[in-house]
Amino acid sequence: MKKFLKSISLIVPAFNEEEILEETIEIFRENLSSVCDEYEIIIIDDGSTDRTGEIANQLAERHKSVRVMHHFTNKGAGAALLTGLRVARNGLVLTNCADRPFDLKDLKDILPLSTQEGSLNIQSCERQLLIVRILTLNLSLYIYKNTLFFST
């Protein structure tokens, strides 16, 4: 299968997500491995009061592609995103919350557009805000400082 990118960092803000975090990370690992050669998943435990942080640490111990950052108090999704942006190592940074509001399987359809002439060119978006509406997927992409945001 063709890989579309060399590397991706995925920021996953998580607050009290103990029931779904492990399944979410396994799904994200599968989705990312199908579109890039190298990826990292950065779980941001945003001051969870359940076992989210503990589970995140266990996932990081099992999978070299998973990293964890902890907020000692809940700071909100924006702060979690900023924490992830500060530690992300790869060229393209994406974000998706632990409850999976966006299906990363769509990356297989979106990323090939970056190689088609006259369409989305992720590499040229550094230091700019780019909004692209892909009507066939009913999905908006927001790229800001090499970070790809989805909205429906």
C-alpha positions as CSV (number, residue, x, y, z in Angstrom):
1,M,0.0,0.0,0.0
2,K,1.3,3.5,-0.9
3,K,2.2,5.7,2.0
4,F,1.4,9.4,1.5
5,L,3.6,11.1,4.0
6,K,6.9,10.4,5.7
7,S,5.8,11.4,9.2
8,I,2.8,12.5,11.3
9,S,2.4,13.6,14.9
10,L,-1.2,13.0,16.3
11,I,-2.1,15.0,19.4
12,V,-4.9,13.2,21.4
13,P,-6.3,15.4,24.3
14,A,-7.9,13.1,26.9
15,F,-9.9,13.9,30.0
16,N,-11.5,11.0,31.9
17,E,-11.4,8.6,29.0
18,E,-10.4,5.4,30.8
19,E,-13.1,3.4,29.1
20,I,-12.2,4.2,25.5
21,L,-8.5,5.3,25.5
22,E,-6.9,1.9,24.8
23,E,-9.3,1.1,21.9
24,T,-8.9,4.6,20.5
25,I,-5.1,4.4,20.4
26,E,-5.2,1.0,18.7
27,I,-7.5,2.5,16.0
28,F,-5.3,5.5,15.6
29,R,-2.2,3.3,15.3
30,E,-3.8,1.3,12.6
31,N,-5.0,4.3,10.7
32,L,-1.7,6.2,10.9
33,S,0.4,3.2,9.9
34,S,-1.6,3.0,6.6
35,V,-0.8,6.5,5.5
36,C,2.8,7.3,6.7
37,D,6.1,5.6,7.4
38,E,6.6,7.1,10.8
39,Y,4.2,8.5,13.3
40,E,3.8,9.4,16.9
41,I,0.7,9.6,19.0
42,I,0.9,12.2,21.8
43,I,-1.7,11.6,24.5
44,I,-2.3,14.6,26.6
45,D,-3.9,13.5,29.9
46,D,-5.7,16.8,30.8
47,G,-5.9,16.4,34.6
48,S,-8.1,13.3,34.5
49,T,-9.5,12.1,37.8
50,D,-10.0,8.5,36.6
51,R,-7.3,6.0,35.3
52,T,-6.8,7.8,32.0
53,G,-3.2,8.8,32.9
54,E,-2.3,5.3,34.1
55,I,-3.7,3.7,31.0
56,A,-1.9,6.3,28.8
57,N,1.4,5.4,30.5
58,Q,0.8,1.7,29.9
59,L,0.2,2.4,26.2
60,A,3.4,4.3,26.0
61,E,5.3,1.5,27.6
62,R,3.9,-1.0,25.1
63,H,4.2,1.1,21.9
64,K,7.3,3.2,21.1
65,S,5.0,5.4,18.9
66,V,3.0,6.5,21.9
67,R,4.1,9.4,24.1
68,V,2.2,10.9,27.1
69,M,2.2,14.3,28.6
70,H,0.3,15.0,31.8
71,H,-1.5,18.2,33.0
72,F,-1.9,18.0,36.8
73,T,-5.2,19.9,36.6
74,N,-7.8,20.1,33.8
75,K,-6.7,23.0,31.5
76,G,-9.1,22.4,28.6
77,A,-8.7,21.2,25.0
78,G,-6.9,24.3,23.9
79,A,-4.2,24.0,26.5
80,A,-3.9,20.3,25.7
81,L,-3.4,21.1,22.0
82,L,-0.7,23.7,22.8
83,T,1.1,21.2,25.0
84,G,1.1,18.7,22.2
85,L,2.3,21.2,19.6
86,R,5.2,22.0,21.9
87,V,6.4,18.4,21.9
88,A,5.4,17.2,18.5
89,R,8.5,15.9,16.5
90,N,7.1,15.4,13.0
91,G,6.4,17.6,10.1
92,L,2.7,17.3,9.9
93,V,0.7,17.6,13.2
94,L,-2.9,16.4,13.5
95,T,-5.3,16.4,16.4
96,N,-8.2,14.2,17.3
97,C,-9.8,13.8,20.7
98,A,-9.9,10.4,22.5
99,D,-13.6,10.1,21.8
100,R,-12.7,10.1,18.1
101,P,-15.0,12.9,16.7
102,F,-13.2,12.4,13.3
103,D,-12.5,9.2,11.6
104,L,-8.8,9.0,10.7
105,K,-9.7,6.4,8.0
106,D,-10.6,9.5,6.0
107,L,-6.8,10.4,5.8
108,K,-6.5,7.8,3.0
109,D,-8.9,9.9,0.9
110,I,-7.5,13.3,2.0
111,L,-3.8,12.8,1.9
112,P,-3.6,11.8,-1.8
113,L,-5.0,15.3,-2.6
114,S,-1.7,16.7,-1.4
115,T,0.0,15.2,-4.5
116,Q,-2.6,16.2,-7.1
117,E,-1.8,19.3,-9.1
118,G,-3.9,22.3,-8.2
119,S,-5.2,20.9,-5.0
120,L,-4.2,20.7,-1.3
121,N,-0.5,21.0,-0.8
122,I,0.2,20.4,2.9
123,Q,3.9,21.1,2.5
124,S,3.3,24.7,1.4
125,C,1.0,25.7,4.3
126,E,3.7,26.5,6.9
127,R,3.0,29.8,8.7
128,Q,-0.4,30.2,6.9
129,L,-4.0,29.4,7.6
130,L,-5.5,27.4,4.8
131,I,-9.1,26.4,4.7
132,V,-10.2,23.7,2.2
133,R,-13.7,22.4,1.7
134,I,-13.8,18.9,0.3
135,L,-17.4,18.6,-0.8
136,T,-17.3,14.9,-1.5
137,L,-16.3,14.1,2.0
138,N,-18.4,17.0,3.6
139,L,-15.3,17.8,5.6
140,S,-13.4,21.1,6.1
141,L,-9.7,21.0,6.7
142,Y,-8.0,23.8,8.5
143,I,-4.2,23.9,8.3
144,Y,-2.4,26.3,10.5
145,K,1.3,26.2,11.1
146,N,1.5,22.7,9.6
147,T,-1.4,21.5,11.9
148,L,-4.3,19.9,10.1
149,F,-7.7,20.4,11.8
150,F,-10.9,18.7,10.7
151,S,-14.5,19.9,11.1
152,T,-17.7,18.7,9.6
